[in-house]
Structures are given as structure tokens and as C-alpha cells.
């Protein structure tokens, strides 16, 4: 019953914005039809990345932007907009996610180097994970096999049992509840405020941290600072032992 550091992957360990956009664009073209890449579409996508929870939403976000939907509407009504757009297209979230994962798999098989080149680890994170003071797991909505490939590229040796990916078909609160059977204390770092709030609302005895370097907005960071159960974490503090965190 020791301690456990549980980390999200995208937006906490690894910045994959360029790869997300490239894979999402390929998926969008396959589902909604080929068209020329609009100027500045990637920058719009990057700004709106905080609304996305799982991979199938990425090409839907591109579709919404290509339709000219205002960024303000997408920030405030994303869940409804995303569902409406896939319903109109006659495709399910599962089907869209499967297409995206297949395209990503093909890319990795055909040109692993170019796929890896579109990712970067946040400063100091690799060194931090090479010398952990407690057990570490990764809890992510990304497929575990993609996470494993990126960790290996970064020189990090993680056992597959340490990676709780999308294939587990469990929510992050459910995974954390199960892990609490084996660990007395869990520090959970996530860049998505809604996920932290979901864990908080399940009254799990987990210390919750919002990674301020990840895919979140200024408003979300301010909201976290007003929540007594959620702590705002920066990279400098992340580099220190989690046993000393607020």
C-alpha cells in the first residue's frame, strides 16, 4: 500500500499537437472528402485542442472549423456540436475512432520516423520519469500501443501493465478507483479540468493536479485555483518529488 503517481499522457508527458492535426486531417479527408488545406486551420485546431477528450473528436473539430463555426461556440457547446456533426454524417464515434486509429497505424508502419518526429516530450519530463520515487502509471484515452512507441522513442522503459490506454474501455475515475485497492496514496496529474472534476465528484481519495503546461485554457486554470481539491501544477514543481507537492 505505497504511493502511486498516475499521469495523463497527451498534454502532461508528451506534446503531440502537430501529429494530432496531421492524423485528424487525414481522417477528415477520408470521411468528409478531399479538399485543399485551409490557411491557418492548424492554428485554429491548436487553440481548440482543450475541448477534445478522445481521438474521434479531432477530425470532427476540423470539420466544424471547415464549416466556419465560431471558436466561441465550439468552446462553449462542443459536446453537442460534435455529436450533431457525426449524426449528420451518419457515422458513430466508435467508427470514426477506428478509422483514425487505422490511419495512424498505417502511418507508423510505413514511416515511423516521420510520425515520431511530430511529437516532443515536455522539458524535464523524461528525466523526471527515469528516476521516480514512487510507482508510476499512465492513464490515457490514447491507444496504449501508440503510447508505448513514443515512450520507447524517449528512452523510457514502461511495462505494458503500467499503461492504461483506450483499449481498457474504462473511464479514468474507474481506473483510479481500482488502483486505490493497491495504493494508499495516488497523485493524479491531468491537463483536462473536466476529468479532474469527474474524479473529484466520485469522492476518490486522490490528490488532483491540473498541469498548467498542457491543453487547457486560462479560465480552466483559474477555475482550478478556486477549487480546494484541485491544485495547479507547473513543470518546475512537477520535477520535484510528488511527496512534496501541495
Phi, psi and omega in degrees: 000058179270205181258158182220131173260113181252125187236137164292162181260295181290122179090355175237307178265315189231140174258109182244028185305316182295321179290321178303313183295315182297316179291320179295322179295318177298317180294316179302315181296324180288329184266315185260353177107149182287142175202165179291147180289117179296145178296141177067009179298323180297321180293322175297317179300316180298318181296327185265001181307327180301340181282342188275132177257313181230164190303324184299337182287340186296310177293334177292322177297318177298317178300316180299318180291322178293334175282350179085020180292137182297142179299323180299319178294321181292324177294320187270336187231026190302315183303314181291315181300313183300315181294319179298320184290322179284330176295316178299326181279346180074036180226149180264164177299320179297315180297317181293318178297323178294318178299315180298315181295323179294318178296321178295318177300316180298318179298314180298318180294319185278326185205073183301320184300316181291328178291314179297326184294343181270010178239153172214145175275143179295149184306128176083350186290317181299312179300321180298319184278345177283341180226063181286146179267348176224173176297151183230136170229159175245128179241114189216155174272002176276152175299134183302326183294328177289320178299316181300318180297320181289320178298317179298320178299325181275001179081022180254127183259097179249133172290142178307331180293343179274356184247116178256091184264186182302329183295345178289339179056042175227148176285163179297318176300322179294318179296316180296322179298318178295318181296331180294347176289338183247347184230131182286328182226131177233130171256120185245120180250125186216149179259001182250115184298319182300324178293317178297321179294325178294320177294316179302316184288343175276003180054034176286141180281062183243138174279126191250134183224131175264120180285111185285353178267358186266202186271076175217169185256167178299320179297319179294322179293321177293322178297319179297322181294339180267358182260120183295342182261350182244129181251139176277128185241135175251170184296325180298316179289323178301328180289349179265168179301133180296339178292347179256359181291156178296000000 
